């Protein structure tokens, strides 16, 4: 499979610079996908270097390069620490952790995965990153109580009038089960604004995808585990694509927690296990956005473990 078709990695060179790669070091790519970032890391490693690349989607395995230094881990990155231990990598032995949190182009463009309302309205409402899991977006919209559905849309989609949207879905599913992308689009049609309808549906689909895959919980777990597995001076580099992810990463790097609660030492300095490598998030250049429009919302945050 052509990995450039599968997914074009965002902020590729910037993330490599952020990791400050030690050729003999141990690195973790939490989101292998098309393998773009992993290949760039391998280019910078010596024969002694090692790379552990995670992906829970079996489709990604078609992109694994033949390289003895690469160890592919078919797993959700929420299990990073235990999976590394199984492979002989203990706490404090990793030099760098990279996560590109964006959904790959492959997922959006493969209609039968049900990630996009732009591909095929007849596609099943699926959205599973791990196709071995039983819980799909169709399961979610057909079983969640109205209050729980509204809460999910508010928290993960940052949508307005979520109770009204949830009511539309509940009303529609009472007539017939919502099983396809088109069924969902039709169900929320009464709530879809005439202006910015695509933006509304994008947020709706984002919320359902995050809920189906437990993305925010997985990200929190991975960030907490990165503190354990990284050596002092090791680097964490995270590329996020929406405000929910970026806020978590920003707070964690700045304060060492997800709430943004600032704790200070005796001298009034903010107490955190991290040292931010760049004060602001690194964003793509205009040239990169022109080459790869899906990179336009990417933000890279980099921190070094104290």
HELIX and SHEET records of a PDB file:
HELIX    1   1 UNK A    3  UNK A    6  1                                   4    
HELIX    2   2 UNK A   12  UNK A   19  1                                   8    
HELIX    3   3 UNK A   36  UNK A   43  1                                   8    
HELIX    4   4 UNK A   58  UNK A   63  5                                   6    
HELIX    5   5 UNK A   77  UNK A   79  5                                   3    
HELIX    6   6 UNK A   80  UNK A   86  1                                   7    
HELIX    7   7 UNK A  105  UNK A  109  1                                   5    
HELIX    8   8 UNK A  111  UNK A  113  5                                   3    
HELIX    9   9 UNK A  137  UNK A  143  1                                   7    
HELIX   10  10 UNK A  146  UNK A  157  1                                  12    
HELIX   11  11 UNK A  162  UNK A  175  1                                  14    
HELIX   12  12 UNK A  181  UNK A  187  1                                   7    
HELIX   13  13 UNK A  189  UNK A  191  5                                   3    
HELIX   14  14 UNK A  197  UNK A  213  1                                  17    
HELIX   15  15 UNK A  215  UNK A  229  1                                  15    
HELIX   16  16 UNK A  243  UNK A  255  1                                  13    
HELIX   17  17 UNK A  286  UNK A  291  1                                   6    
HELIX   18  18 UNK A  293  UNK A  295  5                                   3    
SHEET    1   A 7 UNK A  70  UNK A  73  0                                        
SHEET    2   A 7 UNK A  50  UNK A  54  1                                        
SHEET    3   A 7 UNK A  26  UNK A  29  1                                        
SHEET    4   A 7 UNK A  94  UNK A 100  1                                        
SHEET    5   A 7 UNK A 230  UNK A 240  1                                        
SHEET    6   A 7 UNK A 299  UNK A 305 -1                                        
SHEET    7   A 7 UNK A 274  UNK A 276 -1                                        
SHEET    1   B 7 UNK A  70  UNK A  73  0                                        
SHEET    2   B 7 UNK A  50  UNK A  54  1                                        
SHEET    3   B 7 UNK A  26  UNK A  29  1                                        
SHEET    4   B 7 UNK A  94  UNK A 100  1                                        
SHEET    5   B 7 UNK A 230  UNK A 240  1                                        
SHEET    6   B 7 UNK A 299  UNK A 305 -1                                        
SHEET    7   B 7 UNK A 282  UNK A 283 -1                                        
END                                                                             
